[in-house]
Amino acid sequence: MGLHELTLRNFRPFQELVFEPDPEAITVLLSANGTGKTSVLEAVYALTTASSFRTSAASDMIRSGEHLAEVHGVLFQQQRRVQIDLTLTRGTRNTTKKMLVNGQRPSSRASVSEVLPLTVFTPEGVDIVRQGPEHRRTYLTNLLTDVDLSTGDVIERFTRVLSQRNAVLRSFQGEPPSVGQREELGVWDAEFCEASEQLVEVRLQLLARLEALIMSFYQAIAQNNRAVSAQYERSWTGELNQALRDALKDDQYRGHSTIGPQRDDVALLLDGRDARRQASQGEQRSLALALRLAGHELVRQQRGLAPLLLLDDVFSELDPLRSDRLLHLLPAGQTLVTTASPLPSGMHPAAIVDLSQVIL
């Protein structure tokens, strides 16, 4: 099981890199800052999502001065060999992405999640509780397909319908819609409501299964018995169809849908208090770690396999007590860790790689 080989060409600082992590245990990338440690984890993440956990601009992942970057991963599911190939091509206006799984274009992100589920801990991710709602939505979206591959269809349908509704709104160009335009929007409103209902339902089901796990991990990290709950917050009240009609003028002016699941949030509560605004920084970080561990455990329970675990310089962001507790809670399985600092005393990696020895 796990990732056996990662090959990078013109990705971030690397002209070429071949990396062979231990497929079942901890591999540590230990070297000074600026040697590309985080870029290796970013490349692994890109193999699953065709995106980055560091930037929204795909062109940032292409080595400076180059127009094309490649990421190739070889992994095994029991005896099955799987190769994932990602190519990023810099254009004059945007960057195109091409992903292949065993030479075939995947039909959805779920097709890739099937072979390479991931759990990612980053310094930015440690702040997921106090960051904007888009970070919590991304967490839900990625976890949904890792836990249940069939939800990929629900997510993709909503994304497609949202894009179409927004295109109709943009076509108004800020002017009152004609009769024909109103009829077209009505068709997409009906599609939007149905797709939204399906997406919200699978999100609610996921949160219901996560809640007890989040509380268990939080209590273990924080060493207390505080109650933790996760509440889904819609961006509208009442029936969505009526809410869309009420928001039409604002949508028309802005040229996009201002309410819907794409604007929803998750409130994390500690003893009934909203952790986004009323928890200390230490409590928020403990809760953020609990979220990641809970998602990882839920995937393992549902699918019988442990996601590949990525920890990017996380221990430097935590106090010694939380670092020690997180270390003891980390699940068994393939883990990639980056650090520029000495390893925690309780960590026993199978391999340590010094990227400063790699010619960039």
Phi, psi and omega in degrees: 000160171094177180279125182259328182209137177234126178240128180242140173225122180054038177255121182050235186278351190270125168288316174201137178212133172244122186235127182237090181284161172294127186284352186230356186220199186269128170245127182252130171264103187243107179195173183295160175298146180090005180262001173097016182300308181296328180297327178294315178294323177300321179294320177297316178299319181296330178299329181269323190248348187058025179218183184239149172270005182250332187209154175268351181262110181299331181297337179296338182278350181270133181306139181304131179088354180251160179249353184218135175235149180231141173230124181234131179233136175245124179222168182231136169249101190054247181264358183274125176270131181234132175242129177247129181237128178236129177240130177246125182239122181280124177252181181290330182246327181210177180248127180266150181236138176227122180241138177230140173241112187051042175083358182244144176291127178292144182285337181196171176299327180300330179296326179277322178300332180300324184257340183215071173290147185229148165236126187240128172247121176230162176303322178291322180295333177297338180260019185300331183293320184262356177285180181291162184299336181298331179290322178287326176294319178298319177303312180297315183299311181295320181290325179305311183286333176290323181283315185221107185300332184292339180289346176303323179293321179295315181295315182292324178296314180298317181300318180294314181294318177301317179298318180292317180296319179296325179296320177295317180298320179294329181293341178290335181054038176078000181261157176302135183289149174286174178300316180296320179293321177297321180294318178297318179295323179300321178298314182286332174299316179297316178297319182297317180297317181293314180294323179295316180300318180294317182293316179298322181296316180289329175295316180297319178297319179296313180298323179298324180280334183280329195305312182295324179292319178301314181296319180298313181290323179299313182297326179289322181285315184276346181058050173210177183247030182291143180282137179239134175222156180236118183246130179280133181242112176284155179269012179214167175238155180074205180283136183297322182299318178290322179297324177295320178295320180294330183267005188301316182298318179293317178299317180297318180293318185275338180079020175202167182283121185267351175229160182132176182302336179290353179240004184284172183215171175235124176265125177257124187246138173246113185051039177084357180263139181290113185292340179297327186238340189242005178257153176288166179299320178296318178295319179297319181291321176298320180292320179297317177297320179297322178301313182294316181295322179296315178298317179301314182293324180294320176298316181298317179295317185287319189248354177072019176218149182267129176299154172295130185258125179245124177237108183260098174052035185286323186295334179291341182268355185245151174288163185305321181295313180293324177301315182294318180292319177299316181302318181285341180267348182299132181285161175290157179128182183292129183221134175245127184236135172246143176196148172255357183252165175303147182289149172304146187298334182273000181269132181232084183288153174281334181208147175234127182245129178259103183288347178293345178273354181271134177281118184274000000 
